[in-house]
Amino acid sequence: MTHFQRSTSRFTAFPRPRSLRWLPMLAALAAIATAPAADAAIRHRHRAAGAYDGIWNVVFATTRGNCSSGYSVPFTVIGGRVSSAGGGRVSGSVNRAGVVAVKVSVGASRASGGGRLVGTSGAGAWHGIITGDRCSGTWQARRT
């Protein structure tokens, strides 16, 4: 038995479990104190992501290649995600600074582009293969 008493005597330096009874209370106070800051950060993120929400009418101009120019296509932005407001597959994103990156495919044609949105307008460049021809150009957008 003396061996067991000697081995447990090493643990007397640790606090007794009774002194830990305040730990849950301190954790609850810390959670309450940090909740408003976390809530404000979430609200700011949603407000920033929604700054570009809406339907954007995008006009494409071809500067290289044998592709038609002047097509107008509607895109939808919701919470920083870009999707199609018409036909075709559209995927992309807009960050808080308005930087946009998009990929579009319709049938065998596909293109990608990037640029920037500011307020209710935007502009950028695109490139892709449209009906078998390699083309590139610019785009301009207006929020409707």
Phi, psi and omega in degrees: 000331181295329177296318180294318180296320180294322182288328179278341180292342178292335184271003181289344179286340180280149179294150179286152181304333180299326181286347178271003184295341180274349182302312178298323179295317179294321178296319178295317178297320178296319179295319179293320182291327182269348182300314180299323179293318179294319179297319178295321179295320179294316179298318180296318180297317179292321179296318180292318181294326181276001183297338182246010181298142177140187178259128181248129175267116186250127179251125182259135175240133179268128177249341177219137177103175184256060180241149178297154182237157175091010177292139177247125184229132177273136174239152177248136174242124176223117177058035178087359178255135179257134178217176182280137171255005179220230180265171178087169178260126181229132173219142179176185182211158174232127178269180184298332180277357180091005178287126185242142175224128187221146171237136182230139172219135176223112184060233180273352180273144178210149180207159174221156182200171179206165180172211184215140173254138177221117181064245181249015179221169179195167180202160178180199183231158178218162174205153180175189177242113183246120184044044175089348180259137176279122184224163174207167181178204182238166175221152174227143184228150174223134176281132182264000000 
